[in-house]
Amino acid sequence: MANRLKGKTVLITGASSGIGRSTAYEFARTAASDLKLILTARRLETLQEIAADIEKNIGKGVKVYPLKLDVSNVQEIQGFVEKLPQEFKEIDVLVNNAGLVKGVAKAPEINPLDINTMISTNVTGLIAMTQAVLPIFLKRPNGGAGDIINVGSIAGREPYQGGSIYCATKAAVRSFTDSLRREMISTRVRVIEVDPGQVETEFSVVRFYGDKEKADAVYAGCDPLTPDDIAEVIVFTAGRRENVVIADTLIFPQHQAGAGGAMYKKPT
Ligand SMILES: NC(=O)c1ccc[n+]([C@@H]2O[C@H](COP(=O)([O-])OP(=O)(O)OC[C@H]3O[C@@H](n4cnc5c(N)ncnc54)[C@H](OP(=O)(O)O)[C@@H]3O)[C@@H](O)[C@H]2O)c1
């Protein structure tokens, strides 16, 4: 895998926390001799700390460029590629990971601001990032080459109460991903979807507007996945032989068999 990823430039959105952060480390460890990472999110300082830690502890072969980028702001995305330092411009892998859920409200009580945040981050942002990076892929020989890895969710396959907007955004990611794979059929662009089940990250803290106690209750009595578990799958998909497309994955912890109620919790 190290040989296949050697020399590649990987851009990860939402790299300041959770799955995105773990994915940065996993790529760095896997191709430590020669790799470039562009780490993006809104918290620049956190990205800078991660960049310094990777360069110091994983090795001189990994060059990291931290970049403040709010994917919900389409204007910020337009033109960001031109502003990248020359040595980071030739992106090979885009990991569209930035995403979030806000609240557990049901219609008609869902806050319009939350609706907008979820749709503009999870859907419009992911599509805008893809459109910004694809022209780089399509300039390459034989119709173009590169990997788009979209982080979806079990929520995109099984809608649940109190998650209607989040579920709708992840279903949109799924449809966009499947359409894009068909659109790229004559190229060497691989379009990949990684759908996690329950993973313990800042995800639930964000969902409950910073209430850590409510977030912790989500994971009480069960053993969720770690962000490293998902990072391993993401890097595995990028590290396959070029003709192999891991088009679709669904990853659960042992106690989960679906969204919402399909979850076993030990009595506490
Ligand atoms: N955790 C789960 O159970 C689970 C399950 C299925 C799917 N997922 C998906 O996995 C992905 C990663 O989530 P996570 O669990 O790792 O949660 P997390 O720990 O909260 O990380 C989310 C990341 O997204 C970034 N982000 C949020 N809004 C952004 C914006 N407008 N622009 C740029 N970056 C933004 C955050 O960075 P900043 O705050 O610094 O911008 C953060 O780095 C999401 O797409 C989520 O839907 C998670």
The ligand as an SDF file (V2000), in Angstrom:
LIG
                    3D

 48 52  0  0  0  0  0  0  0  0999 V2000
  -19.5650    9.9360   14.2690 N   0  0  0  0  0  0  0  0  0  0  0  0
  -20.4920    9.1910   13.6990 C   0  0  0  0  0  0  0  0  0  0  0  0
  -21.1940    8.4250   14.3710 O   0  0  0  0  0  0  0  0  0  0  0  0
  -20.6790    9.2540   12.2060 C   0  0  0  0  0  0  0  0  0  0  0  0
  -21.4530    8.2420   11.6060 C   0  0  0  0  0  0  0  0  0  0  0  0
  -21.6540    8.2760   10.2280 C   0  0  0  0  0  0  0  0  0  0  0  0
  -21.0920    9.2820    9.4800 C   0  0  0  0  0  0  0  0  0  0  0  0
  -20.3490   10.2640   10.0840 N   0  0  0  0  0  0  0  0  0  0  0  0
  -19.7940   11.3220    9.2280 C   0  0  0  0  0  0  0  0  0  0  0  0
  -18.3980   11.3710    9.3970 O   0  0  0  0  0  0  0  0  0  0  0  0
  -17.9340   12.6790    9.0440 C   0  0  0  0  0  0  0  0  0  0  0  0
  -16.9550   13.1630   10.0990 C   0  0  0  0  0  0  0  0  0  0  0  0
  -17.6340   13.3100   11.3250 O   0  0  0  0  0  0  0  0  0  0  0  0
  -16.9890   12.9380   12.7410 P   0  0  0  0  0  0  0  0  0  0  0  0
  -17.8080   11.8570   13.3360 O   0  0  0  0  0  0  0  0  0  0  0  0
  -15.5310   12.7510   12.6040 O   0  0  0  0  0  0  0  0  0  0  0  0
  -17.3570   14.2790   13.5670 O   0  0  0  0  0  0  0  0  0  0  0  0
  -16.4460   15.4490   14.2120 P   0  0  0  0  0  0  0  0  0  0  0  0
  -15.4680   14.8610   15.1820 O   0  0  0  0  0  0  0  0  0  0  0  0
  -17.4180   16.4440   14.7200 O   0  0  0  0  0  0  0  0  0  0  0  0
  -15.6570   16.0420   12.9650 O   0  0  0  0  0  0  0  0  0  0  0  0
  -16.3230   16.8040   11.9640 C   0  0  0  0  0  0  0  0  0  0  0  0
  -15.2860   17.5700   11.1670 C   0  0  0  0  0  0  0  0  0  0  0  0
  -15.9890   18.3280   10.1740 O   0  0  0  0  0  0  0  0  0  0  0  0
  -15.5040   19.6600   10.2160 C   0  0  0  0  0  0  0  0  0  0  0  0
  -16.5080   20.6180    9.7620 N   0  0  0  0  0  0  0  0  0  0  0  0
  -17.7610   20.8190   10.2500 C   0  0  0  0  0  0  0  0  0  0  0  0
  -18.3430   21.8350    9.5850 N   0  0  0  0  0  0  0  0  0  0  0  0
  -17.4410   22.2780    8.6720 C   0  0  0  0  0  0  0  0  0  0  0  0
  -17.4420   23.3120    7.7020 C   0  0  0  0  0  0  0  0  0  0  0  0
  -18.5040   24.1240    7.5170 N   0  0  0  0  0  0  0  0  0  0  0  0
  -16.3410   23.4960    6.9400 N   0  0  0  0  0  0  0  0  0  0  0  0
  -15.2640   22.7170    7.1170 C   0  0  0  0  0  0  0  0  0  0  0  0
  -15.1870   21.7130    8.0090 N   0  0  0  0  0  0  0  0  0  0  0  0
  -16.2760   21.5130    8.7830 C   0  0  0  0  0  0  0  0  0  0  0  0
  -15.0810   19.9000   11.6500 C   0  0  0  0  0  0  0  0  0  0  0  0
  -14.0300   20.8800   11.7100 O   0  0  0  0  0  0  0  0  0  0  0  0
  -14.1830   22.4050   12.1750 P   0  0  0  0  0  0  0  0  0  0  0  0
  -15.2040   22.4240   13.2820 O   0  0  0  0  0  0  0  0  0  0  0  0
  -12.7950   22.7600   12.6140 O   0  0  0  0  0  0  0  0  0  0  0  0
  -14.5950   23.1340   10.9520 O   0  0  0  0  0  0  0  0  0  0  0  0
  -14.5010   18.5460   12.0240 C   0  0  0  0  0  0  0  0  0  0  0  0
  -13.1530   18.4650   11.6520 O   0  0  0  0  0  0  0  0  0  0  0  0
  -19.1710   13.5420    8.8800 C   0  0  0  0  0  0  0  0  0  0  0  0
  -19.4600   13.6830    7.5020 O   0  0  0  0  0  0  0  0  0  0  0  0
  -20.2690   12.7220    9.5680 C   0  0  0  0  0  0  0  0  0  0  0  0
  -21.5450   13.0010    9.0430 O   0  0  0  0  0  0  0  0  0  0  0  0
  -20.1350   10.2630   11.4280 C   0  0  0  0  0  0  0  0  0  0  0  0
  1  2  1  0
  2  3  2  0
  2  4  1  0
  4  5  1  0
  4 48  2  0
  5  6  2  0
  6  7  1  0
  7  8  2  0
  8  9  1  0
  8 48  1  0
  9 10  1  0
  9 46  1  0
 10 11  1  0
 11 12  1  0
 11 44  1  0
 12 13  1  0
 13 14  1  0
 14 15  2  0
 14 16  1  0
 14 17  1  0
 17 18  1  0
 18 19  2  0
 18 20  1  0
 18 21  1  0
 21 22  1  0
 22 23  1  0
 23 24  1  0
 23 42  1  0
 24 25  1  0
 25 26  1  0
 25 36  1  0
 26 27  1  0
 26 35  1  0
 27 28  2  0
 28 29  1  0
 29 30  1  0
 29 35  2  0
 30 31  1  0
 30 32  2  0
 32 33  1  0
 33 34  2  0
 34 35  1  0
 36 37  1  0
 36 42  1  0
 37 38  1  0
 38 39  2  0
 38 40  1  0
 38 41  1  0
 42 43  1  0
 44 45  1  0
 44 46  1  0
 46 47  1  0
M  CHG  2   8   1  16  -1
M  END
$$$$
